[in-house]
């Protein structure tokens, strides 16, 4: 494992290349490669050994040397469970879930609607986004009732490509993310990618669309609070402008905690890279940091309590299209378009010193120091 110093503050550790596990670079794409947690990467590709044979490769990331399992399989998409050794497959409107250790089928269902996007949102729930509504398929015992409608898609998402669906740890808040292409009014040849996120409250049965290209939920305990609470982070960049990071502490309010907070801060992009935009957000709750991954391989580190942009670095010259927090909640695991799997984190002491001396934010520096170097 070799470590590249992309900045004095942010470290990038290259761990392995998907090609080492038989996955060609042309198969490293958003639909084909999924990472539902720090435990697994799942790849749908064509075998190098046997020509034109479709395969599924699951790479176990929990081992010191990641180990892979490969099966011949024809599927539209595949995804490993975030925690269990369960593989979910989609073929048309048919879904199947297999235990890859016991080598047996556990669940199956057929949807009435075409599913445009699906993902695991917990150890037991698969979400399915249809053309009109969002469904949850709860696999927990005692009964598998099949996919159940949760909410109706907002009309503004009708012309979006759905690229993400998230749930907070309490399952009370949900977020559906779509992207769409807009054209410059002054030139038919210039276009940019905009994002729209539908936030849904399960308790209030209420939806709200928000301009955002990336979203994430996480649990975090603010420094002045007794109990942790759910946080929603959204990132957006409009053409020709700097980006914005929205941080919202979600209700209901917990007794003993201070009032819920929300903030919006600038997310700085290179002026010469007008087409870069956020594609993923990962919340590292142990340090209280928000990592924003961008289309053009940048990573931006922000403070979750204030939204302050602390530092940036280049992780890859190619697109970062998937990521997940590591098992300790301190670093982010990423995969780029070349198939490079990396771990990105901060150099703790350097970040604290930079925040205190260069950014002149001593309160943030003290909080970081307390979380990174507890007594």
TORMAR-964810 format. One record per residue: residue number from 0; residue in one letter; chain; x, y, z negated of N, C-alpha, C in turn. Coordinates in steps of 0.2 Angstrom, whole numbers, plus 5000, padded with zeros to 4 digits. Example, Ala and Ser with C-alpha at 12.3 -4.5 7.8 and 13.67 -1.06 7.14 Angstrom:
<kolnus>
resi,resn,chain,n_px,n_py,n_pz,ca_px,ca_py,ca_pz,c_px,c_py,c_pz
0,A,A,5066,4972,4961,5062,4978,4961,5066,4984,4961
1,S,A,5064,4989,4965,5068,4995,4964,5064,5000,4961
</kolnus>
This chain:
<kolnus>
resi,resn,chain,n_px,n_py,n_pz,ca_px,ca_py,ca_pz,c_px,c_py,c_pz
0,X,A,5004,4994,5000,5000,5000,5000,5004,5006,5000
1,X,A,5004,5010,5005,5008,5016,5005,5003,5022,5004
2,X,A,5006,5027,5001,5002,5033,4999,5005,5039,5003
3,X,A,5000,5043,5006,5002,5048,5010,5000,5055,5006
4,X,A,5004,5059,5005,5002,5066,5002,4999,5070,5007
5,X,A,4993,5071,5007,4989,5076,5011,4989,5083,5008
6,X,A,4990,5083,5002,4990,5090,4998,4993,5089,4991
7,X,A,4995,5094,4988,4998,5093,4981,4993,5091,4976
8,X,A,4986,5092,4978,4981,5090,4973,4977,5084,4975
9,X,A,4976,5082,4981,4972,5077,4983,4977,5071,4986
10,X,A,4976,5065,4983,4980,5059,4986,4976,5055,4990
11,X,A,4979,5052,4995,4976,5048,5000,4980,5041,5000
12,X,A,4977,5036,4998,4980,5029,4998,4977,5025,5003
13,X,A,4981,5023,5008,4979,5018,5013,4979,5011,5011
14,X,A,4974,5007,5011,4973,5001,5008,4974,4995,5013
15,X,A,4970,4995,5018,4970,4990,5024,4967,4993,5030
16,X,A,4967,4989,5035,4964,4991,5042,4959,4985,5043
17,X,A,4953,4987,5046,4948,4982,5047,4951,4977,5053
18,X,A,4955,4980,5057,4958,4975,5062,4961,4969,5059
19,X,A,4964,4970,5053,4967,4964,5050,4962,4958,5049
20,X,A,4956,4960,5049,4951,4955,5047,4947,4954,5053
21,X,A,4949,4955,5059,4946,4953,5066,4941,4958,5068
22,X,A,4941,4964,5066,4936,4969,5068,4939,4974,5073
23,X,A,4938,4974,5079,4941,4978,5084,4938,4986,5082
24,X,A,4943,4990,5085,4941,4997,5083,4934,4999,5087
25,X,A,4933,4997,5093,4927,4999,5096,4921,4996,5092
26,X,A,4921,4992,5087,4916,4990,5083,4915,4993,5077
27,X,A,4920,4998,5075,4920,5002,5069,4915,5008,5070
28,X,A,4909,5007,5070,4904,5012,5071,4899,5013,5065
29,X,A,4895,5018,5065,4890,5019,5060,4885,5014,5059
30,X,A,4882,5011,5064,4878,5006,5064,4881,4999,5062
31,X,A,4887,4998,5064,4890,4991,5063,4894,4990,5056
32,X,A,4896,4995,5053,4900,4995,5047,4897,4998,5042
33,X,A,4895,4994,5036,4892,4997,5031,4895,4996,5024
34,X,A,4895,5000,5019,4898,4999,5013,4893,5002,5007
35,X,A,4889,4997,5004,4884,4999,5000,4887,5000,4993
36,X,A,4893,4998,4991,4896,5000,4985,4903,4999,4985
37,X,A,4907,4999,4980,4914,4998,4980,4916,4991,4980
38,X,A,4911,4986,4980,4912,4979,4980,4913,4976,4987
39,X,A,4909,4978,4992,4909,4975,4999,4909,4980,5004
40,X,A,4913,4978,5010,4912,4981,5017,4909,4975,5021
41,X,A,4904,4977,5025,4901,4972,5029,4901,4975,5037
42,X,A,4904,4970,5041,4905,4972,5048,4901,4967,5053
43,X,A,4898,4970,5058,4895,4966,5063,4899,4967,5069
44,X,A,4902,4962,5072,4907,4963,5077,4907,4957,5082
45,X,A,4911,4957,5087,4912,4951,5091,4918,4948,5090
46,X,A,4918,4941,5089,4924,4938,5087,4930,4938,5092
47,X,A,4936,4939,5089,4942,4939,5093,4944,4932,5095
48,X,A,4942,4927,5091,4945,4920,5093,4940,4917,5098
49,X,A,4933,4918,5097,4929,4915,5102,4925,4921,5106
50,X,A,4926,4921,5112,4924,4927,5116,4916,4927,5116
51,X,A,4914,4933,5116,4906,4935,5116,4902,4931,5111
52,X,A,4905,4930,5105,4902,4927,5099,4901,4932,5094
53,X,A,4894,4934,5093,4893,4939,5088,4894,4936,5081
54,X,A,4897,4940,5076,4899,4938,5070,4897,4943,5064
55,X,A,4897,4941,5058,4896,4946,5052,4902,4944,5048
56,X,A,4906,4949,5046,4912,4948,5042,4910,4953,5035
57,X,A,4911,4949,5030,4910,4953,5023,4917,4953,5020
58,X,A,4919,4959,5018,4926,4959,5014,4924,4961,5007
59,X,A,4927,4956,5003,4926,4957,4996,4932,4962,4993
60,X,A,4930,4968,4991,4935,4973,4989,4937,4972,4981
61,X,A,4934,4968,4978,4935,4967,4971,4942,4964,4969
62,X,A,4944,4960,4974,4950,4956,4973,4956,4961,4974
63,X,A,4962,4959,4971,4968,4963,4972,4970,4964,4980
64,X,A,4970,4958,4983,4970,4957,4990,4963,4956,4993
65,X,A,4960,4960,4996,4953,4959,4998,4953,4953,5003
66,X,A,4947,4949,5001,4946,4943,5005,4940,4943,5009
67,X,A,4940,4940,5015,4934,4941,5020,4931,4934,5021
68,X,A,4925,4934,5022,4921,4929,5025,4917,4930,5031
69,X,A,4918,4926,5036,4915,4927,5043,4910,4922,5045
70,X,A,4904,4924,5048,4900,4919,5050,4897,4921,5057
71,X,A,4896,4916,5062,4893,4918,5068,4886,4920,5067
72,X,A,4884,4925,5069,4877,4928,5067,4875,4933,5072
73,X,A,4869,4932,5075,4866,4938,5079,4861,4942,5075
74,X,A,4862,4948,5074,4858,4952,5070,4859,4960,5073
75,X,A,4853,4964,5072,4853,4971,5073,4858,4974,5069
76,X,A,4858,4972,5062,4862,4976,5057,4862,4971,5051
77,X,A,4867,4972,5047,4869,4968,5041,4871,4973,5035
78,X,A,4870,4971,5029,4872,4975,5024,4872,4970,5017
79,X,A,4878,4971,5014,4879,4967,5007,4875,4971,5002
80,X,A,4873,4967,4997,4870,4969,4991,4875,4973,4987
81,X,A,4873,4979,4984,4878,4983,4980,4882,4979,4975
82,X,A,4879,4974,4972,4882,4970,4966,4882,4963,4967
83,X,A,4877,4960,4970,4876,4952,4970,4879,4950,4977
84,X,A,4881,4944,4977,4884,4941,4983,4878,4939,4988
85,X,A,4874,4944,4990,4868,4943,4994,4869,4947,5001
86,X,A,4868,4944,5006,4868,4947,5013,4861,4948,5016
87,X,A,4860,4954,5017,4853,4956,5021,4854,4957,5028
88,X,A,4850,4954,5032,4850,4954,5039,4844,4957,5042
89,X,A,4844,4961,5047,4839,4963,5051,4839,4961,5058
90,X,A,4834,4958,5061,4833,4956,5068,4826,4958,5070
91,X,A,4826,4963,5074,4820,4966,5076,4816,4969,5070
92,X,A,4810,4966,5069,4806,4968,5063,4806,4962,5057
93,X,A,4811,4958,5058,4812,4952,5053,4818,4954,5049
94,X,A,4817,4953,5042,4822,4954,5037,4823,4947,5034
95,X,A,4830,4945,5032,4831,4940,5028,4837,4941,5023
96,X,A,4837,4938,5017,4842,4939,5012,4845,4932,5010
97,X,A,4851,4932,5011,4855,4926,5009,4859,4926,5004
98,X,A,4860,4921,5000,4865,4921,4995,4871,4917,4998
99,X,A,4877,4921,4999,4882,4919,5003,4887,4914,4999
100,X,A,4886,4913,4992,4889,4909,4988,4886,4902,4988
101,X,A,4879,4902,4987,4875,4896,4987,4873,4894,4994
102,X,A,4874,4898,4999,4873,4897,5006,4866,4895,5007
103,X,A,4861,4899,5004,4854,4898,5005,4850,4904,5006
104,X,A,4845,4904,5010,4840,4910,5011,4836,4911,5004
105,X,A,4836,4917,5002,4832,4919,4996,4825,4922,4997
106,X,A,4825,4927,5002,4819,4931,5004,4819,4932,5011
107,X,A,4813,4933,5014,4812,4935,5021,4805,4939,5021
108,X,A,4805,4943,5026,4799,4947,5027,4798,4949,5034
109,X,A,4793,4951,5037,4792,4954,5043,4788,4961,5042
110,X,A,4790,4966,5045,4787,4973,5045,4782,4974,5050
111,X,A,4777,4978,5049,4772,4980,5054,4775,4985,5059
112,X,A,4779,4989,5056,4782,4995,5060,4789,4994,5061
113,X,A,4791,4997,5067,4798,4997,5068,4802,5000,5063
114,X,A,4808,4998,5061,4812,5001,5056,4818,5004,5059
115,X,A,4818,5011,5058,4823,5015,5061,4829,5015,5057
116,X,A,4829,5014,5050,4835,5014,5046,4833,5010,5039
117,X,A,4838,5007,5037,4836,5003,5030,4843,5003,5026
118,X,A,4842,5002,5020,4848,5001,5016,4846,4998,5009
119,X,A,4851,4995,5005,4850,4994,4998,4850,5000,4994
120,X,A,4845,5001,4990,4845,5007,4985,4847,5005,4978
121,X,A,4847,4999,4977,4848,4996,4970,4850,4989,4971
122,X,A,4851,4985,4966,4853,4978,4966,4847,4974,4969
123,X,A,4841,4976,4968,4835,4972,4969,4830,4976,4975
124,X,A,4832,4981,4977,4827,4985,4981,4830,4987,4988
125,X,A,4827,4985,4994,4829,4987,5000,4824,4992,5003
126,X,A,4826,4998,5005,4822,5003,5007,4822,5002,5015
127,X,A,4816,5004,5018,4815,5003,5025,4811,5010,5027
128,X,A,4814,5013,5032,4811,5019,5035,4808,5018,5042
129,X,A,4802,5018,5042,4798,5017,5048,4797,5024,5052
130,X,A,4793,5024,5057,4792,5030,5061,4787,5035,5057
131,X,A,4783,5032,5053,4778,5036,5049,4779,5037,5041
132,X,A,4782,5031,5039,4783,5031,5031,4789,5027,5029
133,X,A,4790,5028,5023,4796,5024,5019,4793,5019,5015
134,X,A,4796,5013,5015,4794,5007,5011,4800,5005,5007
135,X,A,4798,5002,5001,4803,4998,4997,4801,4991,4997
136,X,A,4806,4987,4997,4805,4979,4997,4808,4977,4990
137,X,A,4804,4976,4985,4807,4974,4979,4808,4967,4978
138,X,A,4814,4964,4977,4815,4957,4977,4816,4955,4970
139,X,A,4815,4959,4965,4816,4956,4958,4810,4952,4956
140,X,A,4811,4947,4952,4806,4943,4950,4800,4946,4945
141,X,A,4794,4944,4944,4792,4937,4946,4790,4936,4953
142,X,A,4788,4941,4956,4784,4940,4963,4788,4945,4968
143,X,A,4788,4942,4974,4791,4946,4980,4784,4948,4984
144,X,A,4782,4955,4983,4776,4957,4986,4777,4959,4994
145,X,A,4783,4959,4996,4784,4962,5003,4785,4969,5002
146,X,A,4787,4973,5008,4788,4980,5008,4781,4984,5006
147,X,A,4782,4989,5001,4777,4993,4999,4778,5000,5001
148,X,A,4773,5003,5004,4773,5010,5006,4775,5015,5000
149,X,A,4780,5019,5000,4781,5024,4995,4779,5031,4996
150,X,A,4781,5033,5002,4779,5040,5004,4779,5041,5012
151,X,A,4775,5046,5014,4775,5048,5021,4780,5052,5023
152,X,A,4783,5051,5029,4789,5055,5031,4786,5062,5033
153,X,A,4790,5067,5031,4788,5074,5033,4788,5075,5041
154,X,A,4783,5079,5043,4783,5080,5050,4789,5083,5054
155,X,A,4793,5087,5050,4799,5090,5053,4804,5085,5054
156,X,A,4804,5079,5051,4809,5074,5052,4807,5069,5059
157,X,A,4802,5071,5062,4800,5067,5068,4805,5066,5073
158,X,A,4809,5071,5074,4813,5071,5080,4821,5070,5077
159,X,A,4821,5068,5071,4828,5067,5068,4830,5060,5069
160,X,A,4837,5059,5070,4840,5052,5069,4841,5051,5061
161,X,A,4838,5046,5059,4838,5045,5051,4845,5042,5050
162,X,A,4849,5045,5046,4856,5043,5045,4857,5041,5037
163,X,A,4852,5042,5033,4853,5041,5026,4847,5041,5022
164,X,A,4847,5037,5016,4842,5037,5012,4845,5035,5005
165,X,A,4843,5039,5000,4846,5039,4993,4840,5039,4988
166,X,A,4842,5036,4982,4838,5036,4976,4842,5037,4970
167,X,A,4839,5041,4966,4843,5042,4960,4843,5036,4955
168,X,A,4847,5036,4950,4847,5029,4946,4841,5028,4943
169,X,A,4836,5033,4941,4830,5031,4938,4825,5029,4943
170,X,A,4826,5030,4949,4821,5029,4954,4815,5034,4954
171,X,A,4816,5039,4951,4811,5044,4951,4811,5050,4957
172,X,A,4817,5050,4960,4819,5055,4965,4822,5051,4971
173,X,A,4819,5053,4977,4821,5050,4983,4823,5055,4988
174,X,A,4828,5053,4993,4830,5058,4998,4831,5054,5005
175,X,A,4828,5057,5010,4828,5054,5017,4832,5060,5021
176,X,A,4837,5057,5024,4841,5062,5028,4841,5061,5035
177,X,A,4840,5066,5039,4840,5066,5046,4844,5071,5050
178,X,A,4847,5069,5055,4851,5074,5059,4848,5075,5066
179,X,A,4848,5081,5069,4846,5083,5075,4850,5088,5079
180,X,A,4850,5088,5085,4855,5092,5089,4851,5098,5091
181,X,A,4854,5104,5090,4851,5111,5093,4856,5114,5098
182,X,A,4853,5118,5102,4857,5121,5107,4857,5129,5106
183,X,A,4863,5131,5108,4864,5139,5107,4859,5142,5112
184,X,A,4856,5147,5110,4851,5151,5114,4854,5154,5120
185,X,A,4861,5156,5119,4864,5160,5124,4868,5155,5129
186,X,A,4868,5149,5127,4872,5145,5132,4869,5137,5131
187,X,A,4867,5135,5137,4864,5128,5137,4869,5123,5136
188,X,A,4876,5125,5136,4881,5120,5136,4884,5119,5129
189,X,A,4882,5124,5124,4884,5123,5117,4879,5121,5113
190,X,A,4881,5116,5109,4876,5113,5104,4879,5112,5097
191,X,A,4875,5110,5092,4878,5109,5086,4873,5104,5082
192,X,A,4875,5101,5077,4871,5096,5073,4869,5099,5067
193,X,A,4862,5099,5066,4859,5101,5060,4856,5096,5056
194,X,A,4855,5097,5050,4852,5091,5046,4846,5094,5042
195,X,A,4842,5089,5041,4836,5090,5037,4835,5084,5032
196,X,A,4834,5086,5025,4833,5081,5020,4826,5082,5017
197,X,A,4822,5076,5016,4816,5076,5013,4817,5074,5006
198,X,A,4816,5078,5001,4816,5076,4994,4809,5074,4992
199,X,A,4809,5068,4988,4802,5066,4986,4802,5064,4979
200,X,A,4798,5067,4975,4797,5066,4968,4792,5060,4967
201,X,A,4794,5055,4964,4789,5049,4963,4784,5051,4958
202,X,A,4786,5054,4953,4781,5056,4947,4776,5061,4950
203,X,A,4778,5066,4953,4773,5071,4956,4770,5069,4963
204,X,A,4773,5064,4966,4770,5062,4973,4771,5069,4977
205,X,A,4776,5072,4977,4777,5078,4981,4784,5078,4985
206,X,A,4783,5081,4991,4789,5081,4995,4791,5088,4997
207,X,A,4797,5089,4998,4800,5096,5000,4806,5095,5005
208,X,A,4805,5098,5011,4811,5097,5016,4816,5103,5014
209,X,A,4822,5101,5015,4828,5105,5013,4833,5105,5019
210,X,A,4836,5110,5021,4841,5110,5026,4847,5107,5023
211,X,A,4849,5101,5025,4855,5098,5022,4857,5092,5027
212,X,A,4864,5091,5028,4866,5086,5032,4869,5080,5028
213,X,A,4870,5081,5021,4872,5075,5017,4869,5076,5010
214,X,A,4868,5071,5007,4865,5071,5000,4867,5065,4996
215,X,A,4867,5066,4989,4869,5061,4985,4866,5062,4978
216,X,A,4864,5057,4974,4862,5057,4967,4867,5054,4963
217,X,A,4867,5056,4957,4872,5053,4952,4870,5055,4945
218,X,A,4872,5051,4940,4871,5052,4933,4877,5056,4930
219,X,A,4876,5061,4926,4881,5065,4924,4879,5068,4917
220,X,A,4883,5068,4912,4882,5072,4906,4886,5078,4906
221,X,A,4882,5084,4906,4886,5091,4906,4889,5091,4899
222,X,A,4894,5096,4899,4898,5096,4893,4895,5099,4887
223,X,A,4889,5102,4888,4886,5105,4882,4880,5101,4880
224,X,A,4879,5095,4884,4873,5091,4883,4874,5085,4879
225,X,A,4869,5082,4876,4870,5076,4872,4869,5070,4876
226,X,A,4864,5070,4881,4862,5064,4885,4864,5066,4893
227,X,A,4865,5061,4897,4866,5062,4904,4860,5063,4907
228,X,A,4860,5066,4913,4854,5067,4917,4856,5066,4924
229,X,A,4850,5065,4928,4851,5064,4936,4853,5071,4939
230,X,A,4858,5070,4944,4860,5076,4948,4858,5075,4955
231,X,A,4856,5080,4959,4856,5080,4966,4861,5085,4969
232,X,A,4865,5082,4974,4869,5087,4977,4868,5086,4985
233,X,A,4867,5092,4988,4866,5093,4995,4871,5097,4998
234,X,A,4873,5095,5004,4878,5099,5008,4876,5101,5015
235,X,A,4877,5107,5017,4875,5109,5023,4879,5114,5026
236,X,A,4880,5114,5033,4884,5119,5036,4880,5121,5043
237,X,A,4878,5128,5043,4875,5131,5049,4881,5133,5054
238,X,A,4879,5133,5061,4884,5135,5065,4887,5142,5064
239,X,A,4894,5142,5065,4898,5148,5064,4898,5151,5057
240,X,A,4896,5147,5052,4896,5149,5045,4900,5144,5041
241,X,A,4902,5147,5035,4904,5142,5030,4899,5137,5027
242,X,A,4900,5132,5024,4895,5127,5022,4893,5130,5015
243,X,A,4888,5126,5013,4885,5127,5006,4884,5120,5002
244,X,A,4885,5121,4996,4884,5115,4992,4879,5117,4986
245,X,A,4873,5113,4986,4868,5114,4981,4869,5109,4976
246,X,A,4869,5111,4970,4869,5106,4964,4863,5107,4960
247,X,A,4859,5102,4959,4852,5103,4955,4852,5097,4950
248,X,A,4851,5099,4944,4850,5095,4938,4842,5093,4938
249,X,A,4841,5087,4939,4834,5085,4940,4830,5083,4933
250,X,A,4824,5085,4933,4820,5083,4927,4817,5076,4927
251,X,A,4814,5074,4922,4811,5078,4917,4817,5080,4912
252,X,A,4816,5086,4908,4821,5088,4903,4821,5083,4897
253,X,A,4827,5082,4895,4828,5077,4889,4829,5081,4883
254,X,A,4825,5079,4878,4826,5082,4871,4833,5082,4869
255,X,A,4835,5088,4866,4842,5089,4864,4847,5092,4869
256,X,A,4845,5091,4875,4849,5094,4881,4847,5102,4882
257,X,A,4852,5105,4884,4850,5112,4886,4846,5112,4892
258,X,A,4844,5118,4894,4839,5119,4900,4843,5116,4907
259,X,A,4838,5114,4911,4841,5111,4917,4844,5117,4921
260,X,A,4849,5115,4925,4853,5120,4929,4853,5118,4937
261,X,A,4854,5123,4940,4855,5123,4948,4859,5128,4950
262,X,A,4863,5127,4955,4868,5132,4958,4869,5131,4965
263,X,A,4871,5136,4969,4873,5135,4976,4880,5139,4977
264,X,A,4885,5136,4980,4891,5139,4981,4893,5137,4988
265,X,A,4898,5142,4990,4901,5141,4997,4905,5135,4997
266,X,A,4905,5131,5003,4909,5126,5004,4914,5128,5010
267,X,A,4920,5129,5009,4924,5132,5014,4927,5127,5020
268,X,A,4926,5129,5026,4928,5125,5032,4933,5130,5035
269,X,A,4938,5126,5039,4943,5130,5044,4939,5134,5049
270,X,A,4940,5140,5050,4937,5144,5055,4937,5142,5062
271,X,A,4943,5138,5063,4944,5136,5070,4940,5129,5072
272,X,A,4937,5127,5067,4934,5120,5068,4926,5121,5066
273,X,A,4923,5125,5071,4916,5127,5070,4911,5121,5071
274,X,A,4913,5115,5073,4909,5110,5074,4909,5104,5068
275,X,A,4913,5106,5063,4914,5101,5058,4908,5102,5053
276,X,A,4906,5097,5050,4900,5097,5045,4900,5092,5040
277,X,A,4897,5092,5035,4897,5087,5030,4893,5081,5032
278,X,A,4896,5075,5031,4892,5068,5033,4891,5064,5027
279,X,A,4894,5065,5021,4893,5061,5016,4895,5064,5009
280,X,A,4892,5063,5004,4893,5066,4997,4894,5060,4992
281,X,A,4899,5060,4988,4900,5055,4983,4901,5059,4977
282,X,A,4898,5057,4971,4898,5060,4965,4902,5055,4960
283,X,A,4908,5058,4958,4912,5054,4953,4911,5057,4946
284,X,A,4906,5053,4943,4904,5056,4936,4909,5056,4931
285,X,A,4914,5052,4931,4918,5051,4925,4922,5058,4925
286,X,A,4924,5061,4930,4927,5067,4930,4923,5073,4932
287,X,A,4917,5072,4933,4912,5078,4935,4914,5081,4941
288,X,A,4916,5077,4946,4918,5080,4953,4913,5077,4958
289,X,A,4913,5082,4963,4909,5080,4969,4913,5080,4975
290,X,A,4914,5074,4979,4918,5074,4985,4913,5074,4991
291,X,A,4915,5079,4995,4911,5080,5002,4915,5078,5007
292,X,A,4913,5073,5011,4917,5070,5017,4914,5074,5023
293,X,A,4918,5075,5028,4916,5079,5034,4917,5075,5040
294,X,A,4913,5077,5046,4914,5073,5052,4921,5073,5055
295,X,A,4925,5078,5054,4932,5078,5056,4937,5076,5051
296,X,A,4935,5072,5047,4940,5069,5042,4943,5073,5036
297,X,A,4939,5078,5035,4941,5082,5029,4937,5080,5023
298,X,A,4940,5081,5017,4937,5079,5011,4938,5086,5006
299,X,A,4932,5087,5003,4932,5094,4999,4930,5092,4992
300,X,A,4934,5094,4987,4932,5092,4980,4929,5098,4977
301,X,A,4923,5097,4973,4920,5102,4970,4918,5100,4963
302,X,A,4917,5105,4959,4915,5104,4952,4907,5103,4951
303,X,A,4905,5098,4948,4898,5097,4948,4894,5102,4944
304,X,A,4897,5105,4939,4893,5109,4934,4892,5116,4937
305,X,A,4896,5118,4941,4896,5125,4944,4895,5125,4952
306,X,A,4897,5120,4955,4897,5119,4962,4903,5122,4965
307,X,A,4908,5124,4961,4914,5128,4964,4918,5123,4968
308,X,A,4920,5125,4974,4925,5122,4978,4932,5122,4976
309,X,A,4935,5117,4974,4941,5117,4970,4947,5116,4975
310,X,A,4946,5111,4980,4952,5110,4984,4949,5106,4990
311,X,A,4954,5106,4996,4952,5102,5002,4958,5098,5004
312,X,A,4957,5093,5008,4963,5089,5011,4960,5086,5017
313,X,A,4965,5084,5022,4963,5080,5028,4965,5073,5026
314,X,A,4960,5069,5027,4960,5062,5025,4962,5058,5032
315,X,A,4959,5060,5037,4960,5057,5044,4959,5061,5049
316,X,A,4962,5061,5055,4960,5065,5061,4954,5062,5064
317,X,A,4951,5057,5062,4945,5054,5065,4939,5055,5060
318,X,A,4933,5053,5062,4927,5053,5058,4927,5049,5052
319,X,A,4925,5052,5046,4924,5048,5040,4916,5046,5040
320,X,A,4914,5040,5041,4907,5039,5042,4904,5035,5037
321,X,A,4908,5032,5032,4905,5029,5026,4910,5030,5020
322,X,A,4907,5029,5014,4911,5030,5008,4907,5028,5002
323,X,A,4911,5027,4996,4907,5025,4990,4912,5026,4984
324,X,A,4910,5028,4978,4914,5029,4973,4918,5022,4971
325,X,A,4924,5023,4968,4927,5017,4966,4924,5014,4959
326,X,A,4926,5009,4957,4923,5005,4951,4924,5010,4945
327,X,A,4929,5014,4944,4930,5018,4938,4927,5025,4939
328,X,A,4924,5027,4945,4920,5033,4945,4925,5039,4946
329,X,A,4931,5038,4948,4936,5043,4948,4939,5044,4955
330,X,A,4938,5040,4960,4941,5040,4967,4935,5039,4972
331,X,A,4936,5040,4978,4931,5039,4983,4935,5034,4988
332,X,A,4931,5029,4990,4933,5024,4995,4930,5026,5002
333,X,A,4934,5026,5007,4932,5028,5014,4934,5024,5019
334,X,A,4930,5024,5025,4932,5021,5031,4932,5026,5036
335,X,A,4937,5026,5041,4937,5031,5046,4935,5027,5053
336,X,A,4935,5031,5058,4933,5028,5065,4938,5023,5067
337,X,A,4944,5023,5065,4949,5018,5067,4949,5012,5063
338,X,A,4945,5012,5058,4944,5006,5054,4949,5006,5048
339,X,A,4952,5012,5046,4956,5013,5041,4952,5013,5034
340,X,A,4954,5009,5030,4950,5009,5023,4955,5012,5018
341,X,A,4953,5018,5015,4957,5022,5010,4954,5023,5004
342,X,A,4958,5025,4999,4955,5027,4992,4958,5035,4992
343,X,A,4953,5039,4990,4955,5046,4990,4953,5049,4983
344,X,A,4958,5052,4979,4957,5054,4973,4961,5061,4972
345,X,A,4961,5063,4966,4964,5069,4964,4970,5068,4960
346,X,A,4975,5072,4960,4981,5072,4956,4979,5076,4950
347,X,A,4977,5073,4944,4974,5076,4939,4977,5082,4936
348,X,A,4984,5082,4934,4987,5087,4931,4988,5093,4936
349,X,A,4989,5091,4943,4990,5097,4948,4983,5100,4949
350,X,A,4977,5097,4949,4971,5100,4950,4969,5104,4944
351,X,A,4971,5102,4938,4969,5106,4932,4973,5113,4932
352,X,A,4980,5112,4934,4984,5118,4934,4982,5123,4939
353,X,A,4980,5120,4945,4978,5124,4951,4972,5128,4949
354,X,A,4967,5124,4946,4961,5128,4944,4962,5133,4939
355,X,A,4966,5132,4934,4967,5137,4929,4971,5143,4932
356,X,A,4977,5142,4936,4981,5147,4938,4979,5151,4944
357,X,A,4977,5147,4949,4976,5149,4956,4969,5152,4957
358,X,A,4964,5147,4954,4957,5149,4955,4955,5153,4949
359,X,A,4958,5154,4944,4957,5158,4938,4950,5156,4935
360,X,A,4949,5149,4935,4943,5146,4932,4945,5142,4926
361,X,A,4947,5145,4920,4949,5142,4914,4944,5137,4911
362,X,A,4938,5139,4911,4933,5135,4908,4932,5128,4912
363,X,A,4932,5128,4919,4932,5122,4923,4939,5118,4921
364,X,A,4944,5121,4921,4951,5118,4919,4950,5114,4913
365,X,A,4948,5118,4908,4947,5115,4901,4943,5108,4901
366,X,A,4937,5109,4905,4933,5103,4905,4936,5097,4909
367,X,A,4939,5099,4914,4943,5094,4918,4948,5090,4914
368,X,A,4952,5094,4910,4957,5092,4906,4954,5087,4900
369,X,A,4948,5089,4898,4945,5085,4893,4943,5078,4895
370,X,A,4940,5078,4902,4938,5072,4905,4943,5068,4907
371,X,A,4949,5071,4910,4954,5067,4913,4959,5065,4908
372,X,A,4960,5068,4902,4965,5066,4897,4962,5067,4890
373,X,A,4957,5062,4889,4953,5062,4883,4958,5061,4877
374,X,A,4957,5064,4871,4961,5063,4865,4960,5056,4862
</kolnus>
